[in-house]
Amino acid sequence: GLHGLVAAASDQGSATWGCLSTLITGADGIIIGTGNQNTIDIVNGCLTAGIAAKICYDLDFNGYTDWFLPSKDELGLMYTKLKQAGYGGFSLVNYWSSSESSNDFANKQNFSTGSAGTSTKDVSYNVRAARAF
């Protein structure tokens, strides 16, 4: 049958990625289909309250509780397929992905310019949850 990704209808606020100077084993997936496992690995490996992955993991929205912080490539799809087409009400700011790049850095996407990059995990960026079906 049909399958794909859905972005939450609005941002879940802003938060840090969490656990600066800590490598989260398994949270390095960047391709489509890795965001959910990245999120699980972050929640299990970083006990800091209020981090981006935990906000998505705990989200109960429109009757669904299987939300996650999108991977680098999933977040890139949100930009190209939704934001650039005028959908989703995205802010013109940076959004966190669930893809970690090192002990101190994780991947983010700028929804103003479209550029992807990394930032230190202790910076607050916007959070937009996704789910797969």
Backbone as XML, in Angstrom:
<?xml version="1.0"?>
<chain id="A" units="angstrom">
  <residue number="1" name="GLY">
    <atom name="N" x="0.766" y="-1.177" z="0.000"/>
    <atom name="CA" x="0.000" y="0.000" z="0.000"/>
    <atom name="C" x="0.822" y="1.263" z="0.000"/>
  </residue>
  <residue number="2" name="LEU">
    <atom name="N" x="0.113" y="2.301" z="0.270"/>
    <atom name="CA" x="0.736" y="3.618" z="0.286"/>
    <atom name="C" x="1.576" y="3.816" z="1.535"/>
  </residue>
  <residue number="3" name="HIS">
    <atom name="N" x="2.652" y="4.556" z="1.373"/>
    <atom name="CA" x="3.480" y="4.914" z="2.512"/>
    <atom name="C" x="4.153" y="6.245" z="2.226"/>
  </residue>
  <residue number="4" name="GLY">
    <atom name="N" x="4.542" y="6.921" z="3.284"/>
    <atom name="CA" x="5.186" y="8.211" z="3.124"/>
    <atom name="C" x="5.462" y="8.848" z="4.462"/>
  </residue>
  <residue number="5" name="LEU">
    <atom name="N" x="5.710" y="10.145" z="4.413"/>
    <atom name="CA" x="5.989" y="10.931" z="5.605"/>
    <atom name="C" x="4.979" y="12.053" z="5.724"/>
  </residue>
  <residue number="6" name="VAL">
    <atom name="N" x="4.658" y="12.404" z="6.949"/>
    <atom name="CA" x="3.764" y="13.514" z="7.244"/>
    <atom name="C" x="4.479" y="14.446" z="8.214"/>
  </residue>
  <residue number="7" name="ALA">
    <atom name="N" x="4.389" y="15.735" z="7.951"/>
    <atom name="CA" x="4.912" y="16.730" z="8.900"/>
    <atom name="C" x="3.760" y="17.221" z="9.761"/>
  </residue>
  <residue number="8" name="ALA">
    <atom name="N" x="4.036" y="17.472" z="11.021"/>
    <atom name="CA" x="3.020" y="18.075" z="11.886"/>
    <atom name="C" x="2.587" y="19.404" z="11.269"/>
  </residue>
  <residue number="9" name="ALA">
    <atom name="N" x="1.362" y="19.813" z="11.552"/>
    <atom name="CA" x="0.785" y="21.006" z="10.929"/>
    <atom name="C" x="1.410" y="22.309" z="11.419"/>
  </residue>
  <residue number="10" name="SER">
    <atom name="N" x="2.109" y="22.262" z="12.531"/>
    <atom name="CA" x="2.740" y="23.468" z="13.068"/>
    <atom name="C" x="4.006" y="23.075" z="13.822"/>
  </residue>
  <residue number="11" name="ASP">
    <atom name="N" x="4.816" y="24.070" z="14.144"/>
    <atom name="CA" x="6.033" y="23.832" z="14.919"/>
    <atom name="C" x="5.685" y="23.403" z="16.334"/>
  </residue>
  <residue number="12" name="GLN">
    <atom name="N" x="6.584" y="22.661" z="16.933"/>
    <atom name="CA" x="6.435" y="22.257" z="18.323"/>
    <atom name="C" x="7.242" y="23.176" z="19.241"/>
  </residue>
  <residue number="13" name="GLY">
    <atom name="N" x="7.601" y="24.339" z="18.750"/>
    <atom name="CA" x="8.376" y="25.306" z="19.526"/>
    <atom name="C" x="9.837" y="25.259" z="19.135"/>
  </residue>
  <residue number="14" name="SER">
    <atom name="N" x="10.683" y="25.704" z="20.045"/>
    <atom name="CA" x="12.126" y="25.638" z="19.814"/>
    <atom name="C" x="12.772" y="24.960" z="21.008"/>
  </residue>
  <residue number="15" name="ALA">
    <atom name="N" x="13.925" y="24.346" z="20.746"/>
    <atom name="CA" x="14.620" y="23.599" z="21.790"/>
    <atom name="C" x="16.060" y="23.364" z="21.351"/>
  </residue>
  <residue number="16" name="THR">
    <atom name="N" x="16.875" y="22.954" z="22.297"/>
    <atom name="CA" x="18.218" y="22.523" z="21.946"/>
    <atom name="C" x="18.158" y="21.082" z="21.453"/>
  </residue>
  <residue number="17" name="TRP">
    <atom name="N" x="19.209" y="20.656" z="20.770"/>
    <atom name="CA" x="19.298" y="19.252" z="20.354"/>
    <atom name="C" x="19.578" y="18.407" z="21.580"/>
  </residue>
  <residue number="18" name="GLY">
    <atom name="N" x="20.430" y="18.934" z="22.472"/>
    <atom name="CA" x="20.697" y="18.275" z="23.747"/>
    <atom name="C" x="22.005" y="17.511" z="23.798"/>
  </residue>
  <residue number="19" name="CYS">
    <atom name="N" x="22.472" y="17.291" z="25.007"/>
    <atom name="CA" x="23.635" y="16.457" z="25.314"/>
    <atom name="C" x="24.903" y="16.862" z="24.565"/>
  </residue>
  <residue number="20" name="LEU">
    <atom name="N" x="25.243" y="18.137" z="24.680"/>
    <atom name="CA" x="26.500" y="18.641" z="24.138"/>
    <atom name="C" x="27.659" y="17.831" z="24.725"/>
  </residue>
  <residue number="21" name="SER">
    <atom name="N" x="28.636" y="17.519" z="23.914"/>
    <atom name="CA" x="29.842" y="16.751" z="24.281"/>
    <atom name="C" x="29.563" y="15.286" z="24.553"/>
  </residue>
  <residue number="22" name="THR">
    <atom name="N" x="28.412" y="14.792" z="24.098"/>
    <atom name="CA" x="28.066" y="13.381" z="24.272"/>
    <atom name="C" x="27.692" y="12.794" z="22.921"/>
  </residue>
  <residue number="23" name="LEU">
    <atom name="N" x="28.336" y="11.698" z="22.542"/>
    <atom name="CA" x="27.980" y="10.999" z="21.305"/>
    <atom name="C" x="26.815" y="10.064" z="21.598"/>
  </residue>
  <residue number="24" name="ILE">
    <atom name="N" x="25.735" y="10.208" z="20.865"/>
    <atom name="CA" x="24.552" y="9.358" z="21.038"/>
    <atom name="C" x="24.647" y="8.219" z="20.031"/>
  </residue>
  <residue number="25" name="THR">
    <atom name="N" x="24.973" y="7.042" z="20.494"/>
    <atom name="CA" x="25.146" y="5.888" z="19.624"/>
    <atom name="C" x="23.882" y="5.616" z="18.831"/>
  </residue>
  <residue number="26" name="GLY">
    <atom name="N" x="24.029" y="5.535" z="17.505"/>
    <atom name="CA" x="22.914" y="5.202" z="16.624"/>
    <atom name="C" x="22.158" y="6.386" z="16.068"/>
  </residue>
  <residue number="27" name="ALA">
    <atom name="N" x="22.412" y="7.604" z="16.548"/>
    <atom name="CA" x="21.644" y="8.771" z="16.103"/>
    <atom name="C" x="22.307" y="9.476" z="14.920"/>
  </residue>
  <residue number="28" name="ASP">
    <atom name="N" x="23.006" y="8.714" z="14.086"/>
    <atom name="CA" x="23.748" y="9.311" z="12.978"/>
    <atom name="C" x="23.122" y="9.041" z="11.611"/>
  </residue>
  <residue number="29" name="GLY">
    <atom name="N" x="21.923" y="8.470" z="11.577"/>
    <atom name="CA" x="21.258" y="8.216" z="10.297"/>
    <atom name="C" x="20.855" y="9.527" z="9.638"/>
  </residue>
  <residue number="30" name="ILE">
    <atom name="N" x="21.134" y="9.665" z="8.346"/>
    <atom name="CA" x="20.765" y="10.896" z="7.649"/>
    <atom name="C" x="19.714" y="10.666" z="6.568"/>
  </residue>
  <residue number="31" name="ILE">
    <atom name="N" x="19.579" y="9.437" z="6.085"/>
    <atom name="CA" x="18.694" y="9.192" z="4.946"/>
    <atom name="C" x="17.230" y="9.088" z="5.377"/>
  </residue>
  <residue number="32" name="ILE">
    <atom name="N" x="16.361" y="9.146" z="4.387"/>
    <atom name="CA" x="14.925" y="9.006" z="4.633"/>
    <atom name="C" x="14.663" y="7.625" z="5.239"/>
  </residue>
  <residue number="33" name="GLY">
    <atom name="N" x="13.900" y="7.623" z="6.304"/>
    <atom name="CA" x="13.594" y="6.386" z="7.007"/>
    <atom name="C" x="14.401" y="6.181" z="8.276"/>
  </residue>
  <residue number="34" name="THR">
    <atom name="N" x="15.326" y="7.104" z="8.600"/>
    <atom name="CA" x="16.150" y="6.934" z="9.794"/>
    <atom name="C" x="15.761" y="7.866" z="10.945"/>
  </residue>
  <residue number="35" name="GLY">
    <atom name="N" x="14.872" y="8.812" z="10.705"/>
    <atom name="CA" x="14.509" y="9.774" z="11.738"/>
    <atom name="C" x="13.901" y="9.145" z="12.974"/>
  </residue>
  <residue number="36" name="ASN">
    <atom name="N" x="13.037" y="8.164" z="12.789"/>
    <atom name="CA" x="12.389" y="7.535" z="13.944"/>
    <atom name="C" x="13.411" y="6.836" z="14.833"/>
  </residue>
  <residue number="37" name="GLN">
    <atom name="N" x="14.312" y="6.053" z="14.236"/>
    <atom name="CA" x="15.316" y="5.356" z="15.047"/>
    <atom name="C" x="16.283" y="6.343" z="15.681"/>
  </residue>
  <residue number="38" name="ASN">
    <atom name="N" x="16.671" y="7.385" z="14.946"/>
    <atom name="CA" x="17.512" y="8.434" z="15.545"/>
    <atom name="C" x="16.843" y="8.989" z="16.803"/>
  </residue>
  <residue number="39" name="THR">
    <atom name="N" x="15.555" y="9.296" z="16.688"/>
    <atom name="CA" x="14.806" y="9.883" z="17.804"/>
    <atom name="C" x="14.785" y="8.944" z="19.001"/>
  </residue>
  <residue number="40" name="ILE">
    <atom name="N" x="14.527" y="7.681" z="18.759"/>
    <atom name="CA" x="14.535" y="6.685" z="19.840"/>
    <atom name="C" x="15.908" y="6.639" z="20.505"/>
  </residue>
  <residue number="41" name="ASP">
    <atom name="N" x="16.967" y="6.638" z="19.685"/>
    <atom name="CA" x="18.325" y="6.594" z="20.236"/>
    <atom name="C" x="18.648" y="7.841" z="21.051"/>
  </residue>
  <residue number="42" name="ILE">
    <atom name="N" x="18.198" y="9.008" z="20.589"/>
    <atom name="CA" x="18.436" y="10.254" z="21.331"/>
    <atom name="C" x="17.697" y="10.224" z="22.665"/>
  </residue>
  <residue number="43" name="VAL">
    <atom name="N" x="16.422" y="9.848" z="22.641"/>
    <atom name="CA" x="15.621" y="9.814" z="23.871"/>
    <atom name="C" x="16.216" y="8.826" z="24.881"/>
  </residue>
  <residue number="44" name="ASN">
    <atom name="N" x="16.719" y="7.693" z="24.400"/>
    <atom name="CA" x="17.317" y="6.702" z="25.300"/>
    <atom name="C" x="18.715" y="7.095" z="25.765"/>
  </residue>
  <residue number="45" name="GLY">
    <atom name="N" x="19.428" y="7.896" z="24.967"/>
    <atom name="CA" x="20.806" y="8.220" z="25.289"/>
    <atom name="C" x="21.037" y="9.593" z="25.882"/>
  </residue>
  <residue number="46" name="CYS">
    <atom name="N" x="20.024" y="10.445" z="25.862"/>
    <atom name="CA" x="20.162" y="11.806" z="26.378"/>
    <atom name="C" x="18.972" y="12.101" z="27.288"/>
  </residue>
  <residue number="47" name="LEU">
    <atom name="N" x="19.211" y="12.163" z="28.551"/>
    <atom name="CA" x="18.127" y="12.320" z="29.519"/>
    <atom name="C" x="17.806" y="13.776" z="29.845"/>
  </residue>
  <residue number="48" name="THR">
    <atom name="N" x="18.390" y="14.704" z="29.100"/>
    <atom name="CA" x="18.117" y="16.122" z="29.301"/>
    <atom name="C" x="16.652" y="16.430" z="28.984"/>
  </residue>
  <residue number="49" name="ALA">
    <atom name="N" x="15.978" y="17.124" z="29.858"/>
    <atom name="CA" x="14.562" y="17.458" z="29.649"/>
    <atom name="C" x="14.408" y="18.528" z="28.570"/>
  </residue>
  <residue number="50" name="GLY">
    <atom name="N" x="13.311" y="18.453" z="27.836"/>
    <atom name="CA" x="12.928" y="19.499" z="26.898"/>
    <atom name="C" x="13.707" y="19.564" z="25.602"/>
  </residue>
  <residue number="51" name="ILE">
    <atom name="N" x="14.453" y="18.511" z="25.257"/>
    <atom name="CA" x="15.229" y="18.525" z="24.011"/>
    <atom name="C" x="14.319" y="18.242" z="22.812"/>
  </residue>
  <residue number="52" name="ALA">
    <atom name="N" x="14.795" y="18.608" z="21.623"/>
    <atom name="CA" x="14.002" y="18.519" z="20.402"/>
    <atom name="C" x="13.442" y="17.116" z="20.153"/>
  </residue>
  <residue number="53" name="ALA">
    <atom name="N" x="14.265" y="16.093" z="20.270"/>
    <atom name="CA" x="13.813" y="14.729" z="20.002"/>
    <atom name="C" x="12.730" y="14.294" z="20.989"/>
  </residue>
  <residue number="54" name="LYS">
    <atom name="N" x="12.884" y="14.641" z="22.247"/>
    <atom name="CA" x="11.904" y="14.251" z="23.285"/>
    <atom name="C" x="10.573" y="14.952" z="23.062"/>
  </residue>
  <residue number="55" name="ILE">
    <atom name="N" x="10.611" y="16.205" z="22.612"/>
    <atom name="CA" x="9.368" y="16.923" z="22.307"/>
    <atom name="C" x="8.584" y="16.177" z="21.233"/>
  </residue>
  <residue number="56" name="CYS">
    <atom name="N" x="9.270" y="15.737" z="20.187"/>
    <atom name="CA" x="8.601" y="14.998" z="19.104"/>
    <atom name="C" x="8.149" y="13.618" z="19.569"/>
  </residue>
  <residue number="57" name="TYR">
    <atom name="N" x="9.006" y="12.932" z="20.302"/>
    <atom name="CA" x="8.719" y="11.591" z="20.796"/>
    <atom name="C" x="7.475" y="11.572" z="21.681"/>
  </residue>
  <residue number="58" name="ASP">
    <atom name="N" x="7.282" y="12.617" z="22.467"/>
    <atom name="CA" x="6.149" y="12.704" z="23.399"/>
    <atom name="C" x="4.893" y="13.316" z="22.783"/>
  </residue>
  <residue number="59" name="LEU">
    <atom name="N" x="4.970" y="13.760" z="21.540"/>
    <atom name="CA" x="3.847" y="14.461" z="20.919"/>
    <atom name="C" x="2.643" y="13.542" z="20.710"/>
  </residue>
  <residue number="60" name="ASP">
    <atom name="N" x="1.488" y="14.020" z="21.112"/>
    <atom name="CA" x="0.196" y="13.359" z="20.860"/>
    <atom name="C" x="-0.634" y="14.380" z="20.094"/>
  </residue>
  <residue number="61" name="PHE">
    <atom name="N" x="-0.743" y="14.196" z="18.776"/>
    <atom name="CA" x="-1.364" y="15.199" z="17.914"/>
    <atom name="C" x="-2.228" y="14.523" z="16.860"/>
  </residue>
  <residue number="62" name="ASN">
    <atom name="N" x="-3.461" y="14.996" z="16.716"/>
    <atom name="CA" x="-4.415" y="14.460" z="15.737"/>
    <atom name="C" x="-4.621" y="12.952" z="15.880"/>
  </residue>
  <residue number="63" name="GLY">
    <atom name="N" x="-4.551" y="12.452" z="17.111"/>
    <atom name="CA" x="-4.779" y="11.038" z="17.365"/>
    <atom name="C" x="-3.577" y="10.145" z="17.115"/>
  </residue>
  <residue number="64" name="TYR">
    <atom name="N" x="-2.416" y="10.724" z="16.852"/>
    <atom name="CA" x="-1.203" y="9.943" z="16.596"/>
    <atom name="C" x="-0.162" y="10.223" z="17.673"/>
  </residue>
  <residue number="65" name="THR">
    <atom name="N" x="0.554" y="9.168" z="18.058"/>
    <atom name="CA" x="1.593" y="9.292" z="19.074"/>
    <atom name="C" x="2.938" y="8.755" z="18.572"/>
  </residue>
  <residue number="66" name="ASP">
    <atom name="N" x="3.063" y="8.567" z="17.262"/>
    <atom name="CA" x="4.288" y="7.987" z="16.699"/>
    <atom name="C" x="5.146" y="9.033" z="15.976"/>
  </residue>
  <residue number="67" name="TRP">
    <atom name="N" x="5.196" y="10.238" z="16.509"/>
    <atom name="CA" x="5.952" y="11.332" z="15.914"/>
    <atom name="C" x="7.432" y="11.211" z="16.249"/>
  </residue>
  <residue number="68" name="PHE">
    <atom name="N" x="8.277" y="11.756" z="15.391"/>
    <atom name="CA" x="9.715" y="11.750" z="15.619"/>
    <atom name="C" x="10.336" y="13.015" z="15.044"/>
  </residue>
  <residue number="69" name="LEU">
    <atom name="N" x="11.574" y="13.287" z="15.458"/>
    <atom name="CA" x="12.354" y="14.390" z="14.908"/>
    <atom name="C" x="12.946" y="13.892" z="13.591"/>
  </residue>
  <residue number="70" name="PRO">
    <atom name="N" x="12.668" y="14.555" z="12.476"/>
    <atom name="CA" x="13.103" y="14.034" z="11.176"/>
    <atom name="C" x="14.622" y="14.002" z="11.020"/>
  </residue>
  <residue number="71" name="SER">
    <atom name="N" x="15.089" y="13.040" z="10.239"/>
    <atom name="CA" x="16.513" y="12.970" z="9.900"/>
    <atom name="C" x="16.882" y="14.135" z="8.987"/>
  </residue>
  <residue number="72" name="LYS">
    <atom name="N" x="18.153" y="14.276" z="8.710"/>
    <atom name="CA" x="18.647" y="15.344" z="7.837"/>
    <atom name="C" x="17.919" y="15.329" z="6.491"/>
  </residue>
  <residue number="73" name="ASP">
    <atom name="N" x="17.835" y="14.179" z="5.845"/>
    <atom name="CA" x="17.192" y="14.104" z="4.530"/>
    <atom name="C" x="15.670" y="14.245" z="4.612"/>
  </residue>
  <residue number="74" name="GLU">
    <atom name="N" x="15.061" y="13.761" z="5.691"/>
    <atom name="CA" x="13.617" y="13.948" z="5.872"/>
    <atom name="C" x="13.290" y="15.425" z="6.057"/>
  </residue>
  <residue number="75" name="LEU">
    <atom name="N" x="14.120" y="16.126" z="6.816"/>
    <atom name="CA" x="13.928" y="17.561" z="7.010"/>
    <atom name="C" x="14.146" y="18.306" z="5.694"/>
  </residue>
  <residue number="76" name="GLY">
    <atom name="N" x="15.109" y="17.855" z="4.906"/>
    <atom name="CA" x="15.333" y="18.441" z="3.591"/>
    <atom name="C" x="14.123" y="18.287" z="2.686"/>
  </residue>
  <residue number="77" name="LEU">
    <atom name="N" x="13.443" y="17.141" z="2.787"/>
    <atom name="CA" x="12.196" y="16.939" z="2.030"/>
    <atom name="C" x="11.106" y="17.899" z="2.484"/>
  </residue>
  <residue number="78" name="MET">
    <atom name="N" x="11.022" y="18.138" z="3.775"/>
    <atom name="CA" x="10.037" y="19.102" z="4.276"/>
    <atom name="C" x="10.284" y="20.470" z="3.642"/>
  </residue>
  <residue number="79" name="TYR">
    <atom name="N" x="11.557" y="20.836" z="3.510"/>
    <atom name="CA" x="11.881" y="22.120" z="2.905"/>
    <atom name="C" x="11.500" y="22.146" z="1.426"/>
  </residue>
  <residue number="80" name="THR">
    <atom name="N" x="11.935" y="21.153" z="0.663"/>
    <atom name="CA" x="11.704" y="21.193" z="-0.788"/>
    <atom name="C" x="10.254" y="20.913" z="-1.184"/>
  </residue>
  <residue number="81" name="LYS">
    <atom name="N" x="9.613" y="19.986" z="-0.501"/>
    <atom name="CA" x="8.251" y="19.577" z="-0.900"/>
    <atom name="C" x="7.153" y="20.403" z="-0.240"/>
  </residue>
  <residue number="82" name="LEU">
    <atom name="N" x="7.419" y="20.934" z="0.940"/>
    <atom name="CA" x="6.387" y="21.691" z="1.644"/>
    <atom name="C" x="6.692" y="23.184" z="1.668"/>
  </residue>
  <residue number="83" name="LYS">
    <atom name="N" x="7.789" y="23.569" z="2.311"/>
    <atom name="CA" x="8.100" y="24.993" z="2.466"/>
    <atom name="C" x="8.199" y="25.702" z="1.119"/>
  </residue>
  <residue number="84" name="GLN">
    <atom name="N" x="8.954" y="25.137" z="0.174"/>
    <atom name="CA" x="9.123" y="25.792" z="-1.123"/>
    <atom name="C" x="7.832" y="25.851" z="-1.928"/>
  </residue>
  <residue number="85" name="ALA">
    <atom name="N" x="6.889" y="24.963" z="-1.629"/>
    <atom name="CA" x="5.593" y="24.965" z="-2.315"/>
    <atom name="C" x="4.570" y="25.827" z="-1.576"/>
  </residue>
  <residue number="86" name="GLY">
    <atom name="N" x="4.982" y="26.434" z="-0.471"/>
    <atom name="CA" x="4.100" y="27.322" z="0.278"/>
    <atom name="C" x="3.214" y="26.633" z="1.292"/>
  </residue>
  <residue number="87" name="TYR">
    <atom name="N" x="3.546" y="25.392" z="1.669"/>
    <atom name="CA" x="2.745" y="24.638" z="2.633"/>
    <atom name="C" x="3.448" y="24.540" z="3.978"/>
  </residue>
  <residue number="88" name="GLY">
    <atom name="N" x="2.687" y="24.336" z="5.026"/>
    <atom name="CA" x="3.225" y="23.992" z="6.328"/>
    <atom name="C" x="3.451" y="25.124" z="7.293"/>
  </residue>
  <residue number="89" name="GLY">
    <atom name="N" x="3.379" y="26.364" z="6.851"/>
    <atom name="CA" x="3.561" y="27.480" z="7.761"/>
    <atom name="C" x="4.904" y="27.499" z="8.466"/>
  </residue>
  <residue number="90" name="PHE">
    <atom name="N" x="5.942" y="27.065" z="7.780"/>
    <atom name="CA" x="7.273" y="27.037" z="8.379"/>
    <atom name="C" x="7.803" y="28.447" z="8.587"/>
  </residue>
  <residue number="91" name="SER">
    <atom name="N" x="8.523" y="28.647" z="9.662"/>
    <atom name="CA" x="9.192" y="29.920" z="9.931"/>
    <atom name="C" x="10.469" y="29.991" z="9.107"/>
  </residue>
  <residue number="92" name="LEU">
    <atom name="N" x="10.939" y="31.200" z="8.871"/>
    <atom name="CA" x="12.171" y="31.393" z="8.102"/>
    <atom name="C" x="13.375" y="31.353" z="9.035"/>
  </residue>
  <residue number="93" name="VAL">
    <atom name="N" x="13.555" y="30.208" z="9.674"/>
    <atom name="CA" x="14.597" y="30.009" z="10.681"/>
    <atom name="C" x="15.215" y="28.629" z="10.499"/>
  </residue>
  <residue number="94" name="ASN">
    <atom name="N" x="16.139" y="28.281" z="11.371"/>
    <atom name="CA" x="16.737" y="26.946" z="11.383"/>
    <atom name="C" x="15.833" y="25.963" z="12.117"/>
  </residue>
  <residue number="95" name="TYR">
    <atom name="N" x="15.831" y="24.718" z="11.616"/>
    <atom name="CA" x="15.122" y="23.609" z="12.240"/>
    <atom name="C" x="16.120" y="22.490" z="12.517"/>
  </residue>
  <residue number="96" name="TRP">
    <atom name="N" x="15.967" y="21.851" z="13.669"/>
    <atom name="CA" x="16.815" y="20.706" z="14.008"/>
    <atom name="C" x="16.382" y="19.457" z="13.260"/>
  </residue>
  <residue number="97" name="SER">
    <atom name="N" x="17.359" y="18.647" z="12.879"/>
    <atom name="CA" x="17.111" y="17.276" z="12.439"/>
    <atom name="C" x="17.542" y="16.359" z="13.584"/>
  </residue>
  <residue number="98" name="SER">
    <atom name="N" x="17.252" y="15.091" z="13.460"/>
    <atom name="CA" x="17.671" y="14.115" z="14.474"/>
    <atom name="C" x="19.047" y="13.533" z="14.160"/>
  </residue>
  <residue number="99" name="SER">
    <atom name="N" x="19.678" y="13.988" z="13.102"/>
    <atom name="CA" x="20.955" y="13.423" z="12.652"/>
    <atom name="C" x="22.140" y="14.103" z="13.346"/>
  </residue>
  <residue number="100" name="GLU">
    <atom name="N" x="22.804" y="13.326" z="14.184"/>
    <atom name="CA" x="23.981" y="13.819" z="14.899"/>
    <atom name="C" x="25.197" y="13.708" z="13.982"/>
  </residue>
  <residue number="101" name="SER">
    <atom name="N" x="26.102" y="14.676" z="14.068"/>
    <atom name="CA" x="27.318" y="14.589" z="13.250"/>
    <atom name="C" x="28.589" y="14.389" z="14.088"/>
  </residue>
  <residue number="102" name="SER">
    <atom name="N" x="28.545" y="14.695" z="15.371"/>
    <atom name="CA" x="29.686" y="14.462" z="16.269"/>
    <atom name="C" x="29.223" y="14.650" z="17.712"/>
  </residue>
  <residue number="103" name="ASN">
    <atom name="N" x="30.165" y="14.565" z="18.644"/>
    <atom name="CA" x="29.840" y="14.779" z="20.067"/>
    <atom name="C" x="29.182" y="16.132" z="20.310"/>
  </residue>
  <residue number="104" name="ASP">
    <atom name="N" x="29.584" y="17.121" z="19.541"/>
    <atom name="CA" x="29.148" y="18.490" z="19.794"/>
    <atom name="C" x="28.212" y="19.075" z="18.743"/>
  </residue>
  <residue number="105" name="PHE">
    <atom name="N" x="28.048" y="18.415" z="17.600"/>
    <atom name="CA" x="27.287" y="18.981" z="16.486"/>
    <atom name="C" x="26.194" y="18.039" z="15.983"/>
  </residue>
  <residue number="106" name="ALA">
    <atom name="N" x="25.113" y="18.664" z="15.495"/>
    <atom name="CA" x="24.030" y="17.923" z="14.851"/>
    <atom name="C" x="23.596" y="18.713" z="13.607"/>
  </residue>
  <residue number="107" name="ASN">
    <atom name="N" x="22.887" y="18.041" z="12.709"/>
    <atom name="CA" x="22.461" y="18.656" z="11.451"/>
    <atom name="C" x="21.202" y="19.486" z="11.626"/>
  </residue>
  <residue number="108" name="LYS">
    <atom name="N" x="21.175" y="20.591" z="10.897"/>
    <atom name="CA" x="20.035" y="21.499" z="10.895"/>
    <atom name="C" x="19.771" y="21.953" z="9.469"/>
  </residue>
  <residue number="109" name="GLN">
    <atom name="N" x="18.601" y="22.550" z="9.255"/>
    <atom name="CA" x="18.220" y="23.061" z="7.933"/>
    <atom name="C" x="17.701" y="24.470" z="8.107"/>
  </residue>
  <residue number="110" name="ASN">
    <atom name="N" x="18.198" y="25.377" z="7.292"/>
    <atom name="CA" x="17.732" y="26.755" z="7.315"/>
    <atom name="C" x="16.541" y="26.872" z="6.367"/>
  </residue>
  <residue number="111" name="PHE">
    <atom name="N" x="15.374" y="27.236" z="6.884"/>
    <atom name="CA" x="14.163" y="27.306" z="6.064"/>
    <atom name="C" x="13.978" y="28.685" z="5.427"/>
  </residue>
  <residue number="112" name="SER">
    <atom name="N" x="14.970" y="29.550" z="5.560"/>
    <atom name="CA" x="14.970" y="30.809" z="4.840"/>
    <atom name="C" x="15.771" y="30.672" z="3.549"/>
  </residue>
  <residue number="113" name="THR">
    <atom name="N" x="16.975" y="30.109" z="3.668"/>
    <atom name="CA" x="17.867" y="29.989" z="2.508"/>
    <atom name="C" x="17.858" y="28.598" z="1.885"/>
  </residue>
  <residue number="114" name="GLY">
    <atom name="N" x="17.417" y="27.598" z="2.635"/>
    <atom name="CA" x="17.443" y="26.218" z="2.154"/>
    <atom name="C" x="18.748" y="25.502" z="2.421"/>
  </residue>
  <residue number="115" name="SER">
    <atom name="N" x="19.718" y="26.200" z="3.004"/>
    <atom name="CA" x="21.018" y="25.572" z="3.240"/>
    <atom name="C" x="20.959" y="24.619" z="4.431"/>
  </residue>
  <residue number="116" name="ALA">
    <atom name="N" x="21.649" y="23.500" z="4.273"/>
    <atom name="CA" x="21.774" y="22.518" z="5.341"/>
    <atom name="C" x="23.173" y="22.645" z="5.924"/>
  </residue>
  <residue number="117" name="GLY">
    <atom name="N" x="23.318" y="22.350" z="7.187"/>
    <atom name="CA" x="24.614" y="22.423" z="7.830"/>
    <atom name="C" x="24.553" y="21.798" z="9.200"/>
  </residue>
  <residue number="118" name="THR">
    <atom name="N" x="25.533" y="22.119" z="10.015"/>
    <atom name="CA" x="25.564" y="21.625" z="11.382"/>
    <atom name="C" x="25.667" y="22.802" z="12.343"/>
  </residue>
  <residue number="119" name="SER">
    <atom name="N" x="25.321" y="22.525" z="13.579"/>
    <atom name="CA" x="25.421" y="23.530" z="14.631"/>
    <atom name="C" x="25.681" y="22.814" z="15.947"/>
  </residue>
  <residue number="120" name="THR">
    <atom name="N" x="26.188" y="23.561" z="16.926"/>
    <atom name="CA" x="26.403" y="22.948" z="18.232"/>
    <atom name="C" x="25.061" y="22.585" z="18.858"/>
  </residue>
  <residue number="121" name="LYS">
    <atom name="N" x="25.046" y="21.487" z="19.555"/>
    <atom name="CA" x="23.814" y="20.916" z="20.091"/>
    <atom name="C" x="23.157" y="21.747" z="21.192"/>
  </residue>
  <residue number="122" name="ASP">
    <atom name="N" x="23.847" y="22.763" z="21.693"/>
    <atom name="CA" x="23.292" y="23.565" z="22.778"/>
    <atom name="C" x="22.551" y="24.814" z="22.300"/>
  </residue>
  <residue number="123" name="VAL">
    <atom name="N" x="22.394" y="24.963" z="20.984"/>
    <atom name="CA" x="21.673" y="26.096" z="20.402"/>
    <atom name="C" x="20.200" y="25.717" z="20.251"/>
  </residue>
  <residue number="124" name="SER">
    <atom name="N" x="19.307" y="26.654" z="20.510"/>
    <atom name="CA" x="17.877" y="26.407" z="20.316"/>
    <atom name="C" x="17.468" y="26.733" z="18.883"/>
  </residue>
  <residue number="125" name="TYR">
    <atom name="N" x="16.859" y="25.757" z="18.218"/>
    <atom name="CA" x="16.281" y="25.939" z="16.888"/>
    <atom name="C" x="14.851" y="25.429" z="16.918"/>
  </residue>
  <residue number="126" name="ASN">
    <atom name="N" x="14.092" y="25.750" z="15.883"/>
    <atom name="CA" x="12.716" y="25.287" z="15.805"/>
    <atom name="C" x="12.653" y="23.773" z="15.647"/>
  </residue>
  <residue number="127" name="VAL">
    <atom name="N" x="11.519" y="23.216" z="16.058"/>
    <atom name="CA" x="11.282" y="21.788" z="16.026"/>
    <atom name="C" x="9.990" y="21.533" z="15.273"/>
  </residue>
  <residue number="128" name="ARG">
    <atom name="N" x="10.034" y="20.634" z="14.288"/>
    <atom name="CA" x="8.826" y="20.215" z="13.558"/>
    <atom name="C" x="8.841" y="18.693" z="13.497"/>
  </residue>
  <residue number="129" name="ALA">
    <atom name="N" x="7.867" y="18.075" z="14.116"/>
    <atom name="CA" x="7.781" y="16.622" z="14.168"/>
    <atom name="C" x="7.306" y="16.049" z="12.838"/>
  </residue>
  <residue number="130" name="ALA">
    <atom name="N" x="7.658" y="14.792" z="12.615"/>
    <atom name="CA" x="7.232" y="14.039" z="11.443"/>
    <atom name="C" x="6.748" y="12.673" z="11.899"/>
  </residue>
  <residue number="131" name="ARG">
    <atom name="N" x="6.010" y="12.005" z="11.027"/>
    <atom name="CA" x="5.635" y="10.617" z="11.265"/>
    <atom name="C" x="5.576" y="9.889" z="9.929"/>
  </residue>
  <residue number="132" name="ALA">
    <atom name="N" x="5.794" y="8.599" z="9.970"/>
    <atom name="CA" x="5.753" y="7.771" z="8.761"/>
    <atom name="C" x="4.458" y="6.971" z="8.755"/>
  </residue>
  <residue number="133" name="PHE">
    <atom name="N" x="3.969" y="6.688" z="7.556"/>
    <atom name="CA" x="2.785" y="5.827" z="7.432"/>
    <atom name="C" x="2.963" y="4.866" z="6.291"/>
  </residue>
</chain>
